[in-house]
Amino acid sequence: MQEPKPPLKFKIKINSQRENNLYGKAIFHDNTYKLVVKPTEDNDNIKIPFKILGIMNEPHLVRLSGITGAYTEFRLEVHESPKNIEIYSSSIIDDVKTSKKKYDTVEIFVN
C-alpha cells in the first residue's frame, strides 16, 4: 500500500470582508501571501503563486479548518496565480463568511 502524501498546508487569517469577497493573508514555508476568497458561478478553483509538479489544473480536496474542529472542504481545481492565493468558490464563501475566526488553515490534499 502506498503512503499517503502530506497535504500542502497554509496558515491563514481572514481580516476583512468587502461585498461578497473575503481578504486576509496566508503563510506557506515562511512566505506571506495575500489571500482572496471570491464567489463564482462556474469553475470552483484555487490559485497558488507557484507550480507544483503533478497537481496543476486538476481537482484536489481543499479543506479549510480551525483549532475548534470546524472545517469545510470541497474539490477544487488547482491553478497558478501570479502572486496571491485566490480561492473561487461560492460554497466556501457561504460556509466561511459567517464564522471567519473559526478557520486558520487551508490544506490541499494531493491525490
BELPETA-V930747 format. One line per field, one symbol per residue. ss: DSSP state (H for helix, E for strand, - for the rest). phi: phi as a letter, one per 30 degrees, with the letter a starting at -180 (. if undefined). psi: psi as a letter, one per 20 degrees, with the letter a starting at -180 (. if undefined). A space follows every 10 residues. Layout:
BEGIN
ss: ???
phi: ???
psi: ???
END
This chain:
BEGIN
ss: -------EEE EEEEEEEE-- EEEEEEEE-- EEEEEEEE-- ----EEEE-- --------EE EEEEE----- EEEEEEEEEE ----EEEE-H HHHHHHHHHH HH--EEEEE- -
phi: .dddddddbc dbbccabbhc ccbabbcbhi ccbdcbcbdb cbddabcbda cbejbdibdb dcbcbbddjd abbbcbdcbc cdaccbccad ddeddcddbe ddcbbcbccd d
psi: pppqqqqppp pqoohrppcj qqqbqqpolj ppqppppqqq hdnprppqkq qopiiqkqpq pppprrhiiq qqqroqqprq qhirpppooh ggghhhhilh ihpjpppoop .
END
